[in-house]
Amino acid sequence: MGRELRLGFLVSLLLLLLDLCSGSLVGVCYGRNADDLPIPDKAAELVKIHNIKYVRIFDSNIQVLKAFANTGIELVIGVPNSDLLPLSQFQSNADTWLKNNILPYYPATKITYITVGAEVTESPGNVSALVVPAMNNVLTALKKVGLHKKIKVSSTHSLGVLSRSFPPSAGAFNSSHAFFLKPMLEFLAENGSPFMINIYPYYAYRDSATNVSLDYALFESSSEVIDPNTGLLYTNMFDAQVDALYFALMALNFKTIKVMVTETGWPSKGSPKETAATPDNAQTYNTNLIRHVINNTGTPAKPGEELDVYIFSLFNENRKPGLESERNWGLFYPDQTSVYNLDFSGRGSVDIATGMNSTGLNGTTWCIASNKSSEIDLQNALDWACGSGNVDCTAIQPSQPCFEPDNLASHASYAFNSYYQQNGATDIACSFGGAGIRVDKDPSYDSCLYMTAGSNKTIASNTTAMSSKSLSTRNSFPTWFSTFPLATFISVLLEVNHV
C-alpha cells in the first residue's frame, strides 16, 4: 500500500510539472466580414505557413471547419447572437446544432471552445437573457456525446460589461447586467470555463488621448501608473484592463475563474482623426503583446498567471461598418501579403514574407542602459530581463566576468544586450520601457564580452542574477526540470516504486 501511495504521489508530481510547462498562448481571430478574402483552404494554409497554432472563428462555417481539418490548429468556434433564441428554447435544438455543426468534423478539426453569443451587452435587442440557457443546452449536448471535458463552453464580452475599470482594484461589473452575469459566472466556475473578454487599448487612447498616453497603450511606457488602493504599478493599459476584470470577479467571490482575452489588437490605418492607427503602432502593440503573453509575465495583480490571447484579426475586412480603422485590423491583406512584420514566437519583429530579422541599422549593434533612465526603471527592467525575459545573468553575479563595475547601469546593460541579441536585435527588443538604447560601439571590456547576434556564447547555466528579484511565474519550477529528460524522470518514478 505504501509503495502504491508513493507511486501515486510521484505520478501526480510529474503531471503537475508537465502542467507547469504549458504556458500562455497567442492565437488569431479569423473574421470573414469581407467580399475579397481568400477561400478558407487558402486561409488555413496561410495560418500554417506562419506557424499560428490557435484560431478563433465567429461561427461554425462548414467550409472553415473542413479547411482546418488535420492541421493540428486548435479552433474556438462561435454561436452567433442570431442563434441564441432557438438554442436557449429547446434542448433538441442544441442537440441538432451539435450534430450538424460539430460532430461531422471533430476530432479531425480540433475544437477546444464554443463561444455562445458575442458581446451580448453591446448587441441590439434583449438577447442577454438567452445566453446562459443556451450555454446550458450546448453543454448538455456535449455531455450526451462525451465531449464536455474536451470542449469548453463560454461567451465573449466587451469591456463595457464593467461599470468601472480604473483604478484596476475598483473594477466592478455593471449592475444592470447582474440578472444574467451571476448565473453565467456560476456556470463558468462550476465547469472550469474562462471568462472571455475583448480588450482594446486602442479605443481608450483614441477616445481619451488627453488622459491616456500612446506609449502606455502600446506597452512602451517608461513611467508607471500606480493603483492607489493596492500600490500595484502598471506600465501598460492592457494589464490594467485585465486586472480590472480580475478584481471585478474577486469582488463577487469568483476567485477561481480564469480570464481569456478573445480579442485585442491595433488597426494599421484609420480616418484622418485616427492618427494612432498606423502600421508602426500596430506592429509595436502586437509585438509587445505577444512577448508579454508568451513570457508568462502575467499582470501586476496576477503575476505569472497564464493568459491566453487572440489577436484581431487575420485579414482586413472591407465590409465592416464604421470609421476607416474598423476595416484595417488585419495582419494580412486579402491577397495574403503582410500588412506589417510580426513574429508569433515573441523573439522580435520578423518579416513575415521573408523570415529575416529587421534590425533597422547597418552592421552590428548592441543594447545598453540609457543614462536618462531612473534607477527604479533600470532595476525593474533588469529584474524582468533576468526573470521573465529568460536572460542568463550569471555573468553579472559576484566573482563573474561582468560583475565589476558593481553598479546598476553596468549590470542592466549586460542583461539588456543579451536579451536584445537573443530576440532579433530590433528596436522593440531594446525598448525595456524606454530604459534601453541601441549603440554601434561594442561595450565589451576586459573579460566581459557582450553577446552579438548569432553568438552562441554562454558563460554559465541560466541562473538569475542575485540582484534580480523576478516575479514568480507559471514556469517558475526548479531549473533542473527544464533539462531533466522526461524518460529519465519516469524511470526514477519506477525505481522509487520498487524501493
Protein Blocks (a to p, Z undefined) as FASTA:
>chain_A
ZZmmmmmmmmmmmmmmmmmmpccdddddddfbbfkbccfklmmmmmmmnopabdcdfbdc
fklmmmmgonlpacdddddfklmmmmmmpmklmmmmmmmmmmmmpckbacfbdcehehkl
lpgcjfklmmmmmmmmmmmmmmmnopmmmpccdddddfklpmbfbdfklgccdfklmmmm
mmmmmmmmmnopacdddddfklmmmmmmmlpcfklmnopafbdcddfknopacfbfklmm
mmmmmmmmmmnopakbccddfbgcddfbdcfklmmlcfklmmmmmmmmmmmmmnonopmk
lghiacddddddfbdcfkbgcjfklmmmbfbdfkopafbdcdfklnaccdfknopacehp
gcjddddddfkbcfklmmmmmmmmmmmnopafklmgghiaklpccdfklmmmmmmmmmmm
mnopaaklmnnnopaccdfbdfbehjlccddehiabdfbdcdddfkbccdddfklccfkl
mmmcfklmmmmmmmmmmZZ
